[in-house]
Amino acid sequence: MPPTTKTPLGKGKRTNGGAGTAGPRPPRAGTPSKTAAADRAIHAKSGRRGAGPQSTRAVPQPATPTAPARRRTPPAPTPAPRSTEEPLIETRTNFAWANWHTTSGVGGQVESFYTPRNVWFDGTSSEQAWAPGLRALCNLVRQAEVAQERIRCIGSGWSLNDIAFTHQNLVNTARLSSYFVGFRSDDMVAPAFRPIKNRLVFAQCGTQIVALNNALAAAEPRLALPTSGASNGQTIVGATQTGTHGSAHEYGPCPNFLRALHIVAEGGRHYLVQPASRPVVTPAFAAYLGAELKADDELFQAATVGLGSFGLIHAVLLEAVPMYGLGRYVKQVDFGDVEQAIYDFDVTGLGLPTGNTMPWHFEVVVNPYRRGRGEKGAFIRTYEKFSIAPGEPLPIIPVGPGGKVNSEDLVTIGGLLTNVVPALIPDALQGQLVASVAPTGGQVIRGTPGGQFDDSQPTNGGTSMELGVPYRSIKDVAAAIFRVTDQYAFGAPVAFRWVKSSPQTLSYSPFAPITCHIEMPGIDAMRTREGYRRIWSALDAAGLKYTCHWGQHLPVGPAWLTAAYGRPRINRWLAARRAFLSPAGRWMFGNVLLDTYQLGS
Ligand SMILES: Cc1cc2nc3c(=O)[nH]c(=O)nc-3n(C[C@H](O)[C@H](O)[C@H](O)COP(=O)(O)OP(=O)(O)OC[C@H]3O[C@@H](n4cnc5c(N)ncnc54)[C@H](O)[C@@H]3O)c2cc1C
């Protein structure tokens, strides 16, 4: 086991980590996040977990051009705990952290790895369940500031790159999973939101999507998230910070349901940030949190897809919707049968249960090596929305052949591919797609959103690359991708999903009216990485614009970023961050990956 300290910090009593008991309205009976995965973000690199001595906190940071001058003296020792006033934080030093998929090259040795909890050092909790966790984040920021070190939060560690990583201070938010659903009275809610105050959800940063799905389904009235990714292990903040999306072409990606952010920034001061043009709460709610209220559209839109770099986000306020159902239908066809539908975003003639009407979620997964007539290399996966009346039982997805309940998410499919020799890739991929995407044999399988977009397994070395492109350029982008795969086979399908454009400044779905996301999940091997590189080069050579998923494999250097967003949009994001944080603060909450895109400091 890695060294663990018991300072104010301390290794501690486990708490229910889930729903708190106090707030403008107490939460429902607490289903914490997936309990088995409560420490999910702690992933040790094999054989390295716990390696190394317990250290003090002064391992030098590699020089960064914009890093502020480092302190010469060691950082101040952490003050002795004062029982009920100090939050409990488990601390590991020299901890080897890896992401959930143990993607090669992601993560590494962390000087201080903190797991704060919603209890005080003496084991007591607070009337406001989140209060010790908030205090812990404030203390950790102040401590990093004194030491002039970088600090960052990780969510579930599901990102497939180093967007969450810094080697100095990493805060594991797994135990900060308190939430409440709905406000009891009007006084803390802005007038425009009062009619839906029972649909506003306050969730601490480490609350997983699965916990929210469960809590919302159990609320009265029953609620649901408007959209999510294809599985449910992300945290609410981790998912939104990178712009996680499903295929909700009428709604947009997950950040679209956020209404306010509660951010711990420099000096351990904390702010409730909401748009000035559409405030969701009154100053009374900020006062309840002890936060300073900031109503600022630019800051809100920049920080909502903030890439973890606007501070430590303690919690969010989100807007849920009345519970609805999703009917899954998966059909295997020839690529030629669906090719035009992909290019035109038009399902006419595909023989879907929704007829010629575009379903709520439309997705096509293609085996790029089986595009010929009769090869059945394309899988149409749709989820049509249906309403569920109050009191009507929620649909339960039946267990299918082989014990299968769901159609698998793309990252899992890609990661399960074996690293086979190129000649075997087309068949291996085809077999994997049939088994995982799982055609429904003409049936529509009904479930809740949480039931359909369920669990997934770590793949022990999966990776993925995902593009966002204007939907009118899909044909050209697809042609460029297929030119690469025709010459250079690597084990990844090509999956198309469509998402309504979203307003966050560095949204990964920026193209109006709809951004097409093209994902190529695969096994994390040199061949796959070379395939990705060739695709980016082909798109660059053809002058085609694309964004890249912030939580997945990214091109080297900032050229794609400037081409995709344009300098004015990037400058808006930088300006919002500059207005919120001092140079030292921007450096402290940045990391090496963001530095490489000139976004970090
Ligand atoms: C199996 C699997 C399926 C996936 N499916 C999809 C999908 O369908 N659609 C899609 O778009 N993406 C998908 N992804 C990508 C994934 O949704 C994103 O990478 C997401 O950001 C991961 O969330 P997380 O909670 O693990 O956060 P992390 O990966 O741990 O962190 C992501 C970012 O959030 C920041 N962050 C986390 N918590 C805080 C906090 N409290 N304060 C400040 N910053 C914070 C981190 O610093 C980092 O910058 C999938 C990934 C996997 C592994």
The ligand as a Gaussian input file, in Angstrom:
#p B3LYP/6-31G(d) Opt

LIG

0 1
 C      -15.857000       3.990000     -20.740000
 C      -15.862000       5.407000     -21.215000
 C      -16.958000       5.885000     -21.901000
 C      -16.993000       7.196000     -22.345000
 N      -18.073000       7.612000     -23.052000
 C      -18.127000       8.889000     -23.494000
 C      -19.254000       9.355000     -24.230000
 O      -20.202000       8.631000     -24.493000
 N      -19.252000      10.635000     -24.652000
 C      -18.219000      11.486000     -24.383000
 O      -18.289000      12.655000     -24.775000
 N      -17.147000      11.082000     -23.677000
 C      -17.072000       9.812000     -23.224000
 N      -15.992000       9.391000     -22.499000
 C      -15.005000      10.404000     -22.074000
 C      -15.364000      10.928000     -20.662000
 O      -16.735000      11.183000     -20.563000
 C      -14.631000      12.233000     -20.356000
 O      -13.266000      12.066000     -20.492000
 C      -14.957000      12.795000     -18.971000
 O      -14.346000      14.050000     -18.849000
 C      -14.504000      11.894000     -17.829000
 O      -15.083000      12.327000     -16.612000
 P      -14.370000      12.005000     -15.224000
 O      -15.330000      12.258000     -14.117000
 O      -13.713000      10.710000     -15.264000
 O      -13.287000      13.168000     -15.150000
 P      -11.659000      13.125000     -15.307000
 O      -11.357000      12.375000     -16.503000
 O      -11.136000      12.607000     -14.005000
 O      -11.384000      14.647000     -15.435000
 C      -11.801000      15.368000     -16.578000
 C      -11.497000      16.855000     -16.391000
 O      -12.311000      17.387000     -15.362000
 C      -11.507000      18.032000     -14.391000
 N      -12.161000      17.898000     -13.102000
 C      -12.708000      16.803000     -12.550000
 N      -13.238000      17.115000     -11.356000
 C      -13.011000      18.435000     -11.158000
 C      -13.311000      19.350000     -10.105000
 N      -13.954000      18.971000      -9.011000
 N      -12.905000      20.627000     -10.247000
 C      -12.261000      21.048000     -11.354000
 N      -11.956000      20.230000     -12.372000
 C      -12.332000      18.950000     -12.268000
 C      -10.160000      17.332000     -14.472000
 O       -9.108000      18.119000     -13.956000
 C      -10.051000      17.132000     -15.963000
 O       -9.607000      18.336000     -16.554000
 C      -15.910000       8.077000     -22.065000
 C      -14.800000       7.606000     -21.360000
 C      -14.768000       6.284000     -20.950000
 C      -13.571000       5.793000     -20.197000

